[in-house]
Amino acid sequence: MPVSGLLDEVERLDVAAYAAVARTPTPSLDVALARLSAVADHSKLWLGVAGLLAVAGGSGGRRAAASGLASVGVASVVVNVAVKPLWRRSRPDRVLQEVPVARHVPMPGSTSFPSGHSASAFAFATGVAHVLPGAGVPVRALAALVAYSRVHTGVHYPGDVIAGSLTGGALAQMTTHMLDRRRRGRRR
């Protein structure tokens, strides 16, 4: 099968998964997920979690917060400046797919692929987990909810969210590796 045929099939699966989420009635979740998605705008959620870690977690919490925020910074720049312009994927059409209005958040003006919210969420969670593995579980769960909320609210296809999550996690691993090397260098 030629690559173009495979990409067409992946696209059809992605749109079908998006449509299935849009068609599934979830009135109990709609407002909560829309609020979560909005709170994650501009990494406000991760700044708040970092503040909690820094205040309540002692020196480990401060290091985890710094690692998570550094990872978000790197992921945000790479995804928004380097990756999104390469793909130019249009945002989903919420009206055509009949995404319930109760789920709507403002439609971003940027391209759709990959999801910046998902990249930031998993970058933060990976950065935190690198320093405080125990905190990684709840923070990754929150990151997964943020990522899913982007599909639920109709602003991303599932493939955008998967790619953003993987990209954010990978960039955080590189970021934390560089931070570790820098810390070791200062101790010498």
DRENVODREN-634437 format. One line per 3 residues: for each residue x, z, y of N, C-alpha, C, CB. Coordinates in nm, 3 decimals. Last residue first. Glycine has a CB too. Layout:
X/Z/Y/X/Z/Y/X/Z/Y/X/Z/Y  ...
END
This chain:
3.065/4.061/1.966/3.208/4.048/1.930/3.298/4.091/2.039/3.241/3.906/1.893  2.810/4.061/2.064/2.857/4.183/2.000/3.005/4.178/1.967/2.778/4.209/1.873  2.763/3.804/2.151/2.778/3.910/2.252/2.834/4.038/2.193/2.644/3.938/2.319
2.731/3.672/1.908/2.843/3.637/1.995/2.867/3.743/2.100/2.819/3.505/2.060  2.489/3.775/1.820/2.611/3.805/1.745/2.736/3.777/1.828/2.616/3.723/1.615  2.319/3.660/2.014/2.332/3.806/2.004/2.460/3.845/1.931/2.210/3.867/1.932
2.353/3.387/1.950/2.390/3.437/2.084/2.410/3.589/2.081/2.281/3.399/2.188  2.249/3.379/1.695/2.389/3.342/1.717/2.437/3.396/1.851/2.408/3.189/1.711  1.982/3.449/1.754/2.063/3.533/1.667/2.212/3.505/1.688/2.026/3.511/1.519
1.904/3.228/1.908/1.906/3.362/1.968/1.992/3.456/1.886/1.763/3.417/1.981  1.921/3.025/1.716/2.009/3.021/1.833/2.017/3.157/1.901/1.961/2.916/1.933  1.716/3.116/1.545/1.853/3.099/1.493/1.953/3.098/1.609/1.864/2.967/1.410
1.497/3.098/1.712/1.541/3.231/1.668/1.682/3.226/1.610/1.444/3.288/1.564  1.485/2.816/1.740/1.505/2.903/1.856/1.557/3.039/1.814/1.374/2.920/1.934  1.435/2.728/1.480/1.558/2.686/1.548/1.589/2.779/1.666/1.545/2.539/1.598
1.187/2.852/1.444/1.298/2.884/1.354/1.431/2.843/1.417/1.280/2.813/1.219  1.039/2.728/1.644/1.067/2.871/1.654/1.181/2.911/1.561/0.941/2.953/1.620  1.021/2.471/1.543/1.096/2.493/1.667/1.129/2.640/1.686/1.017/2.441/1.787
0.858/2.525/1.319/0.994/2.472/1.301/1.079/2.495/1.426/0.989/2.322/1.268  0.619/2.614/1.443/0.693/2.700/1.349/0.836/2.655/1.331/0.624/2.702/1.215  0.550/2.384/1.594/0.578/2.513/1.659/0.657/2.607/1.570/0.448/2.579/1.700
0.510/2.197/1.386/0.613/2.175/1.488/0.650/2.306/1.557/0.564/2.074/1.592  0.295/2.312/1.248/0.424/2.290/1.179/0.538/2.272/1.280/0.415/2.167/1.087  0.101/2.308/1.453/0.139/2.434/1.387/0.275/2.421/1.319/0.033/2.474/1.283
0.081/2.034/1.515/0.124/2.131/1.616/0.172/2.261/1.554/0.011/2.159/1.711  -0.015/1.933/1.269/0.114/1.889/1.322/0.167/1.986/1.427/0.102/1.748/1.383  -0.261/2.070/1.259/-0.163/2.087/1.152/-0.024/2.048/1.204/-0.200/2.001/1.027
-0.382/1.970/1.491/-0.358/2.114/1.477/-0.253/2.141/1.370/-0.490/2.187/1.444  -0.408/1.702/1.439/-0.336/1.745/1.559/-0.291/1.890/1.546/-0.424/1.728/1.684  -0.571/1.706/1.211/-0.432/1.661/1.200/-0.347/1.700/1.319/-0.429/1.512/1.183
-0.823/1.787/1.318/-0.745/1.877/1.231/-0.598/1.835/1.218/-0.809/1.882/1.093  -0.840/1.701/1.670/-0.863/1.668/1.530/-0.782/1.765/1.444/-0.824/1.519/1.499  -0.957/1.892/1.950/-0.851/1.838/1.866/-0.906/1.799/1.729/-0.737/1.941/1.850
-1.180/1.988/2.078/-1.077/1.927/2.162/-0.961/1.869/2.082/-1.024/2.029/2.259  -1.387/2.130/1.951/-1.397/1.985/1.965/-1.288/1.918/2.045/-1.523/1.953/2.025  -1.387/2.386/1.873/-1.438/2.359/2.008/-1.440/2.211/2.040/-1.353/2.432/2.111
-1.271/2.357/1.621/-1.407/2.408/1.632/-1.468/2.377/1.769/-1.409/2.559/1.608  -1.010/2.285/1.685/-1.097/2.188/1.615/-1.242/2.229/1.635/-1.062/2.181/1.463  -0.930/2.517/1.810/-0.914/2.391/1.882/-0.996/2.279/1.816/-0.767/2.352/1.888
-0.959/2.716/1.623/-1.053/2.713/1.736/-1.045/2.582/1.814/-1.025/2.829/1.830  -0.740/2.683/1.455/-0.871/2.636/1.410/-0.969/2.625/1.528/-0.928/2.732/1.304  -0.548/2.805/1.626/-0.535/2.664/1.584/-0.670/2.609/1.540/-0.431/2.651/1.470
-0.648/3.066/1.641/-0.635/2.985/1.763/-0.628/2.837/1.726/-0.510/3.027/1.844  -0.626/3.137/1.370/-0.758/3.134/1.436/-0.755/3.050/1.563/-0.805/3.276/1.469  -0.349/3.126/1.340/-0.433/3.036/1.261/-0.573/3.025/1.322/-0.442/3.085/1.115
-0.275/3.335/1.512/-0.231/3.198/1.542/-0.318/3.097/1.466/-0.082/3.179/1.505  -0.381/3.550/1.370/-0.435/3.519/1.502/-0.397/3.376/1.543/-0.383/3.621/1.608  -0.210/3.535/1.150/-0.355/3.521/1.131/-0.422/3.485/1.264/-0.417/3.653/1.073
0.033/3.587/1.275/0.009/3.454/1.215/-0.139/3.431/1.189/0.088/3.439/1.084  -0.014/3.852/1.343/0.006/3.755/1.451/-0.012/3.612/1.397/0.146/3.772/1.514  -0.039/3.981/1.094/-0.155/3.973/1.184/-0.137/3.870/1.296/-0.181/4.108/1.245
0.232/3.908/0.995/0.107/3.879/0.922/-0.013/3.876/1.017/0.084/3.984/0.812  0.432/3.998/1.171/0.410/3.855/1.151/0.278/3.822/1.085/0.521/3.798/1.070  0.474/4.261/1.157/0.386/4.215/1.265/0.352/4.068/1.248/0.451/4.239/1.403
0.658/4.263/0.948/0.527/4.326/0.931/0.427/4.284/1.037/0.542/4.477/0.933  0.890/4.142/1.059/0.811/4.074/0.955/0.672/4.134/0.935/0.886/4.078/0.824  1.016/4.117/1.347/0.930/4.219/1.288/0.841/4.155/1.181/0.843/4.290/1.397
1.171/3.883/1.381/1.225/4.013/1.419/1.148/4.127/1.351/1.220/4.031/1.570  1.015/3.680/1.280/1.160/3.677/1.255/1.221/3.814/1.281/1.228/3.571/1.342  0.766/3.725/1.386/0.789/3.758/1.245/0.937/3.758/1.210/0.714/3.660/1.156
0.800/3.618/1.647/0.774/3.762/1.626/0.810/3.802/1.484/0.626/3.795/1.655  0.838/3.345/1.585/0.939/3.420/1.660/0.923/3.570/1.642/0.932/3.386/1.807  0.596/3.288/1.460/0.721/3.275/1.385/0.833/3.352/1.453/0.759/3.128/1.370
0.415/3.330/1.672/0.404/3.409/1.548/0.533/3.404/1.467/0.288/3.357/1.463  0.505/3.136/1.859/0.505/3.279/1.891/0.505/3.363/1.764/0.384/3.315/1.979  0.463/2.903/1.710/0.597/2.935/1.761/0.605/3.084/1.791/0.629/2.851/1.888
0.190/2.913/1.668/0.279/2.932/1.553/0.423/2.953/1.594/0.270/2.814/1.461  0.105/2.881/1.938/0.058/2.992/1.855/0.154/3.018/1.739/-0.082/2.964/1.801  0.224/2.641/2.023/0.259/2.768/2.088/0.221/2.888/2.001/0.189/2.779/2.224
0.095/2.463/1.846/0.241/2.473/1.848/0.284/2.605/1.910/0.302/2.355/1.926  -0.171/2.500/1.921/-0.128/2.535/1.785/0.023/2.551/1.778/-0.174/2.428/1.685  -0.165/2.407/2.185/-0.208/2.544/2.157/-0.159/2.589/2.020/-0.362/2.554/2.165
-0.087/2.140/2.145/0.004/2.232/2.213/-0.033/2.377/2.189/0.006/2.205/2.360  -0.129/1.931/1.876/-0.194/2.037/1.953/-0.090/2.132/2.013/-0.293/2.116/1.864  0.056/1.621/1.923/0.001/1.731/1.845/-0.063/1.836/1.935/0.111/1.796/1.759
-0.234/1.454/2.026/-0.141/1.480/1.917/-0.002/1.510/1.968/-0.135/1.361/1.823  -0.391/1.408/2.261/-0.436/1.500/2.157/-0.330/1.543/2.055/-0.549/1.438/2.086  -0.285/1.415/2.608/-0.317/1.349/2.483/-0.338/1.453/2.373/-0.206/1.250/2.443
-0.448/1.607/2.873/-0.332/1.553/2.799/-0.379/1.481/2.673/-0.233/1.667/2.763  -0.666/1.726/2.979/-0.636/1.591/3.024/-0.520/1.527/2.950/-0.608/1.593/3.170  -0.897/1.912/2.772/-0.767/1.893/2.839/-0.746/1.747/2.878/-0.653/1.940/2.748
-1.220/2.008/2.835/-1.141/1.908/2.762/-1.010/1.887/2.837/-1.219/1.772/2.747  -1.318/2.348/2.833/-1.279/2.229/2.911/-1.190/2.136/2.828/-1.206/2.272/3.040  -1.512/2.401/2.536/-1.417/2.452/2.636/-1.379/2.330/2.719/-1.288/2.523/2.568
-1.809/2.429/2.345/-1.722/2.355/2.437/-1.634/2.444/2.523/-1.806/2.268/2.526  -1.992/2.553/2.186/-1.852/2.557/2.146/-1.757/2.503/2.252/-1.833/2.479/2.018  -2.239/2.497/2.289/-2.195/2.637/2.291/-2.048/2.651/2.254/-2.281/2.720/2.195
-2.276/2.228/2.224/-2.232/2.262/2.360/-2.183/2.407/2.368/-2.347/2.240/2.460  -2.161/2.109/1.909/-2.256/2.190/1.987/-2.197/2.235/2.122/-2.298/2.313/1.906  -2.063/1.779/1.876/-2.012/1.916/1.876/-2.107/1.999/1.962/-1.863/1.924/1.930
-2.126/1.505/1.817/-2.229/1.608/1.834/-2.178/1.750/1.815/-2.342/1.582/1.738  -1.960/1.293/1.823/-1.958/1.373/1.700/-2.056/1.492/1.706/-1.817/1.425/1.674  -2.011/1.202/2.084/-2.036/1.114/1.970/-2.046/1.195/1.839/-1.924/1.009/1.959
-1.919/1.429/2.225/-2.058/1.385/2.236/-2.095/1.299/2.115/-2.082/1.305/2.368  -1.647/1.447/2.171/-1.737/1.555/2.129/-1.883/1.513/2.132/-1.718/1.677/2.217  -1.414/1.249/2.069/-1.536/1.232/2.147/-1.638/1.334/2.099/-1.592/1.085/2.134
-1.072/1.371/2.084/-1.197/1.339/2.013/-1.314/1.323/2.112/-1.231/1.449/1.909  -0.817/1.208/2.286/-0.893/1.326/2.244/-1.019/1.282/2.169/-0.931/1.414/2.367  -0.580/0.965/2.169/-0.692/1.007/2.254/-0.758/1.132/2.197/-0.795/0.895/2.267
-0.232/0.979/2.140/-0.361/0.982/2.070/-0.469/1.034/2.163/-0.353/1.069/1.943  0.038/0.938/2.215/-0.071/0.889/2.300/-0.207/0.885/2.230/-0.037/0.752/2.351  0.301/0.973/2.109/0.187/0.938/2.023/0.069/0.884/2.100/0.145/1.057/1.945
0.490/1.035/2.306/0.523/0.935/2.204/0.400/0.885/2.129/0.623/0.993/2.105  0.388/1.242/2.463/0.397/1.107/2.520/0.430/0.998/2.417/0.501/1.106/2.629  0.413/1.462/2.275/0.282/1.407/2.313/0.293/1.267/2.374/0.213/1.500/2.411
0.701/1.510/2.269/0.626/1.460/2.155/0.493/1.395/2.195/0.600/1.572/2.057  0.815/1.591/2.525/0.879/1.491/2.438/0.786/1.430/2.334/0.995/1.554/2.368  0.645/1.763/2.666/0.729/1.668/2.739/0.783/1.557/2.649/0.846/1.742/2.805
0.498/1.915/2.481/0.431/1.854/2.596/0.514/1.748/2.667/0.393/1.960/2.694  0.688/1.990/2.280/0.561/1.925/2.247/0.503/1.850/2.366/0.461/2.028/2.196  0.903/2.102/2.431/0.926/1.992/2.337/0.795/1.917/2.309/0.986/2.044/2.205
0.773/2.304/2.583/0.847/2.196/2.647/0.862/2.077/2.553/0.986/2.245/2.693  0.659/2.464/2.381/0.577/2.405/2.486/0.647/2.287/2.552/0.542/2.510/2.592  0.883/2.548/2.231/0.778/2.465/2.169/0.694/2.395/2.276/0.688/2.550/2.079
1.022/2.704/2.422/1.084/2.585/2.363/0.977/2.492/2.307/1.185/2.625/2.252  0.826/2.904/2.474/0.884/2.822/2.581/0.944/2.693/2.528/0.990/2.900/2.656  0.786/3.015/2.222/0.675/2.947/2.290/0.729/2.855/2.399/0.576/3.051/2.351
1.039/3.131/2.187/0.993/3.026/2.095/0.877/2.947/2.156/0.951/3.087/1.961  1.035/3.325/2.383/1.136/3.219/2.390/1.094/3.101/2.302/1.276/3.273/2.345  0.826/3.482/2.280/0.808/3.410/2.407/0.911/3.300/2.426/0.815/3.508/2.524
0.941/3.579/2.040/0.816/3.503/2.039/0.798/3.422/2.166/0.699/3.595/2.021  1.164/3.716/2.141/1.182/3.607/2.046/1.058/3.517/2.042/1.212/3.662/1.906  1.038/3.912/2.297/1.129/3.816/2.360/1.149/3.694/2.270/1.265/3.882/2.390
0.897/4.049/2.097/0.824/3.986/2.208/0.911/3.879/2.274/0.782/4.092/2.312  1.112/4.140/1.941/1.012/4.050/1.882/0.935/3.977/1.992/0.915/4.127/1.791  1.237/4.310/2.125/1.310/4.194/2.072/1.214/4.092/2.013/1.412/4.238/1.966
1.030/4.496/2.158/1.079/4.420/2.274/1.156/4.296/2.229/1.168/4.509/2.364  1.009/4.594/1.900/0.895/4.527/1.961/0.937/4.444/2.081/0.790/4.629/2.002  1.258/4.716/1.874/1.221/4.604/1.786/1.105/4.525/1.843/1.185/4.655/1.647
1.235/4.921/2.064/1.334/4.815/2.085/1.305/4.694/1.997/1.476/4.868/2.057  0.877/4.974/2.062/1.015/5.018/2.080/1.109/4.900/2.099/1.059/5.101/1.961  0.612/4.883/2.053/0.700/4.859/1.939/0.843/4.903/1.954/0.699/4.719/1.908
0.450/4.910/2.277/0.424/4.996/2.162/0.528/4.986/2.050/0.290/4.963/2.105  0.556/4.728/2.467/0.521/4.866/2.505/0.513/4.958/2.383/0.388/4.869/2.580  0.601/4.491/2.326/0.708/4.549/2.407/0.682/4.695/2.439/0.726/4.471/2.535
0.348/4.442/2.213/0.465/4.465/2.127/0.576/4.536/2.204/0.517/4.332/2.070  0.199/4.403/2.449/0.167/4.512/2.356/0.284/4.546/2.266/0.045/4.475/2.271  0.329/4.173/2.550/0.327/4.298/2.626/0.297/4.418/2.539/0.225/4.290/2.738
0.268/3.990/2.349/0.409/4.026/2.374/0.417/4.157/2.452/0.481/3.913/2.450  -0.006/3.973/2.387/0.044/4.029/2.261/0.190/4.071/2.278/0.030/3.926/2.145  -0.002/3.851/2.645/-0.065/3.982/2.622/-0.015/4.049/2.495/-0.215/3.967/2.615
0.126/3.610/2.588/0.185/3.701/2.687/0.128/3.842/2.670/0.160/3.649/2.830  -0.060/3.504/2.414/0.072/3.541/2.361/0.147/3.629/2.459/0.155/3.416/2.330  -0.277/3.457/2.588/-0.293/3.544/2.472/-0.158/3.594/2.423/-0.366/3.471/2.359
-0.166/3.269/2.765/-0.206/3.402/2.813/-0.219/3.501/2.699/-0.338/3.394/2.891  -0.081/3.007/2.724/-0.017/3.115/2.646/-0.052/3.255/2.696/0.133/3.096/2.648  -0.253/2.830/2.843/-0.131/2.867/2.916/-0.061/2.988/2.853/-0.165/2.897/3.062
-0.522/2.953/2.648/-0.474/2.858/2.749/-0.352/2.915/2.821/-0.586/2.825/2.852  -0.624/3.154/2.492/-0.492/3.102/2.453/-0.438/2.997/2.552/-0.500/3.040/2.314  -0.874/3.188/2.595/-0.776/3.294/2.621/-0.635/3.248/2.586/-0.812/3.421/2.540
-1.000/2.961/2.486/-0.976/2.969/2.631/-0.871/3.075/2.665/-1.108/3.000/2.705  -1.013/3.032/2.215/-0.943/2.910/2.256/-0.907/2.916/2.404/-1.029/2.786/2.226  -1.175/3.260/2.235/-1.037/3.271/2.185/-0.955/3.150/2.229/-1.036/3.284/2.032
-1.416/3.141/2.325/-1.344/3.239/2.409/-1.199/3.253/2.366/-1.414/3.377/2.402  -1.476/2.982/2.104/-1.457/2.918/2.235/-1.381/3.013/2.328/-1.593/2.878/2.298  -1.508/3.180/1.912/-1.397/3.086/1.899/-1.371/3.010/2.029/-1.424/2.987/1.787
-1.738/3.312/2.014/-1.613/3.385/1.992/-1.493/3.290/1.984/-1.621/3.469/1.862  -1.933/3.109/2.014/-1.891/3.170/2.141/-1.757/3.240/2.124/-1.997/3.269/2.191  -1.946/3.039/1.728/-1.923/2.943/1.836/-1.869/3.007/1.964/-2.050/2.872/1.867
-2.015/3.217/1.528/-1.873/3.197/1.559/-1.848/3.118/1.687/-1.807/3.128/1.444  -2.288/3.208/1.510/-2.225/3.339/1.525/-2.078/3.327/1.565/-2.236/3.418/1.395  -2.347/2.936/1.464/-2.378/2.996/1.594/-2.313/3.133/1.615/-2.527/3.010/1.609
-2.260/2.705/1.306/-2.193/2.836/1.303/-2.222/2.911/1.433/-2.040/2.819/1.282  -2.333/2.419/1.122/-2.385/2.518/1.216/-2.317/2.654/1.197/-2.538/2.533/1.199  -2.130/2.143/1.105/-2.158/2.269/1.037/-2.208/2.372/1.138/-2.033/2.322/0.963
-2.052/1.921/1.250/-2.188/1.924/1.195/-2.226/2.059/1.133/-2.203/1.816/1.089  -1.783/1.973/1.311/-1.881/1.959/1.419/-2.024/1.973/1.368/-1.864/1.823/1.488  -1.667/1.964/1.057/-1.667/2.090/1.133/-1.773/2.085/1.241/-1.527/2.117/1.196
-1.712/1.692/1.002/-1.771/1.795/0.915/-1.774/1.930/0.986/-1.692/1.807/0.783  -1.559/1.568/1.201/-1.704/1.552/1.202/-1.773/1.657/1.116/-1.743/1.413/1.155  -1.300/1.640/1.112/-1.348/1.681/1.245/-1.501/1.677/1.250/-1.288/1.589/1.354
-1.301/1.503/0.868/-1.290/1.650/0.868/-1.338/1.705/1.002/-1.143/1.694/0.842  -1.316/1.239/0.965/-1.423/1.292/0.879/-1.420/1.445/0.875/-1.410/1.236/0.736  -1.075/1.216/1.103/-1.201/1.205/1.177/-1.317/1.262/1.095/-1.229/1.058/1.214
-0.900/1.243/0.882/-0.892/1.334/0.995/-1.023/1.335/1.075/-0.774/1.295/1.087  -0.969/1.023/0.724/-0.986/1.160/0.672/-0.988/1.262/0.785/-0.872/1.194/0.573  -0.895/0.815/0.898/-1.036/0.830/0.857/-1.063/0.970/0.801/-1.071/0.725/0.751
-0.617/0.861/0.911/-0.700/0.870/1.033/-0.846/0.891/0.996/-0.684/0.743/1.119  -0.548/0.803/0.649/-0.525/0.938/0.700/-0.610/0.961/0.825/-0.375/0.961/0.732  -0.612/0.529/0.649/-0.684/0.622/0.561/-0.668/0.766/0.607/-0.634/0.608/0.416
-0.428/0.432/0.834/-0.571/0.415/0.858/-0.652/0.512/0.774/-0.614/0.270/0.828  -0.188/0.490/0.701/-0.219/0.558/0.827/-0.367/0.546/0.862/-0.134/0.500/0.941  -0.213/0.309/0.488/-0.208/0.453/0.462/-0.243/0.532/0.588/-0.068/0.493/0.411
-0.200/0.068/0.626/-0.319/0.101/0.548/-0.327/0.250/0.519/-0.321/0.023/0.418  0.059/0.084/0.732/-0.056/0.078/0.824/-0.186/0.112/0.751/-0.067/-0.062/0.888  0.219/0.075/0.501/0.213/0.197/0.582/0.092/0.197/0.674/0.340/0.213/0.665
0.062/-0.087/0.219/0.141/-0.087/0.342/0.119/0.041/0.422/0.105/-0.210/0.427  0.085/0.000/-0.118/0.000/0.000/0.000/0.089/0.000/0.124/-0.097/0.123/0.000
END
